[in-house]
Amino acid sequence: MKTSAIFSISFAILAAAAPSKRTTPKTIGGASEMCSPDQTLSCCNPSSEDYSAGLISAIVGPVLANSCVGVGANVVSVLTNVAPESLCGSTEVSCCTGNKNSGLIVVDAQCSSL
């Protein structure tokens, strides 16, 4: 009996201490909400080659190597229910510093993956 009580308490402590997984947003709107007010949703290409897939590439051209293309608030509102993979292809969906209201392309600085 004591063993099962100790096991239960130990399991509860381990479960509480385990890091929680961030859930990947299922829509552009959900991804945008994960960005802070001073960040904009962006498609980032960490590779050394240009990337030409996803809606963002069809709209503005390839995502250049080691760069990000920010998505303005007007585009997020139109594509709010679209999956992030549809917008960014296999590039990383990130939150980057930038002005959300500046249109489609946002000059990005520091970014963090979602």
C-alpha positions in Angstrom: 0.0 0.0 0.0 2.8 2.4 0.9 4.6 1.5 -2.3 1.6 2.4 -4.5 1.1 5.7 -2.6 4.8 6.6 -3.0 4.6 5.6 -6.7 1.5 7.8 -7.3 3.1 10.8 -5.6 6.4 10.3 -7.5 4.5 10.1 -10.8 2.5 13.2 -10.0 5.7 15.2 -9.2 7.4 14.0 -12.4 4.3 14.8 -14.5 4.2 18.3 -13.1 7.9 18.9 -13.6 7.9 17.7 -17.2 8.2 20.5 -19.8 5.0 21.2 -21.6 5.0 20.9 -25.4 4.0 23.9 -27.4 1.2 23.1 -29.7 1.7 23.9 -33.3 -1.0 26.3 -34.5 -3.4 24.8 -37.0 -4.3 28.0 -38.8 -2.6 31.3 -39.9 -4.9 33.1 -37.4 -3.8 30.9 -34.6 -0.1 31.3 -35.5 -0.5 35.0 -35.7 -2.0 35.1 -32.2 1.1 33.4 -30.8 3.2 36.4 -31.8 3.5 39.3 -29.4 2.1 42.7 -30.4 5.5 43.9 -31.7 6.0 40.8 -33.8 4.7 39.7 -37.2 4.0 36.2 -38.5 6.8 35.3 -40.9 8.0 32.5 -43.2 11.7 31.9 -42.5 14.2 29.9 -44.6 17.1 28.9 -42.5 18.8 27.0 -45.4 21.5 28.2 -47.7 19.2 27.9 -50.8 16.2 30.0 -51.9 12.9 28.3 -51.4 10.0 28.5 -53.9 6.9 26.8 -52.5 3.8 27.8 -50.5 1.5 30.7 -51.0 4.0 33.3 -49.8 6.4 32.3 -52.7 3.6 32.5 -55.2 2.8 36.0 -54.0 6.2 37.6 -53.5 8.6 35.2 -55.1 11.1 32.8 -53.4 12.0 33.1 -49.7 15.7 33.9 -50.0 18.3 31.8 -48.2 18.8 32.6 -44.5 16.0 35.2 -44.5 12.3 35.7 -43.5 9.3 37.2 -45.3 6.8 38.8 -42.9 3.1 38.6 -43.5 1.1 41.8 -43.0 -2.1 41.9 -40.9 -4.2 42.3 -44.1 -2.9 39.0 -45.5 -3.4 37.3 -42.1 -7.0 38.4 -42.0 -7.7 37.0 -45.4 -5.9 33.7 -44.8 -6.8 33.4 -41.1 -8.2 29.8 -41.5 -5.5 28.5 -43.8 -2.9 26.1 -42.5 0.5 27.6 -41.9 2.1 25.0 -44.1 0.0 26.3 -47.0 1.4 29.8 -46.6 5.0 28.9 -45.8 5.5 25.5 -47.4 8.2 23.7 -45.6 10.0 26.9 -44.4 9.7 27.7 -40.7 6.7 29.6 -39.4 8.1 32.2 -37.0 7.3 35.4 -35.1 9.7 38.2 -36.1 10.1 41.8 -35.0 8.3 44.1 -37.4 5.3 46.2 -38.1 2.2 44.0 -38.7 0.4 46.9 -40.5 3.0 47.7 -43.1 1.6 45.6 -45.9 2.6 42.2 -47.2 6.4 42.3 -46.9 7.9 43.2 -43.5 11.6 43.7 -43.0 12.4 41.2 -40.3 15.1 41.3 -37.7 15.0 38.9 -34.7 12.8 35.8 -35.1 11.6 32.9 -33.0 10.1 29.7 -34.4 6.6 28.7 -33.4 
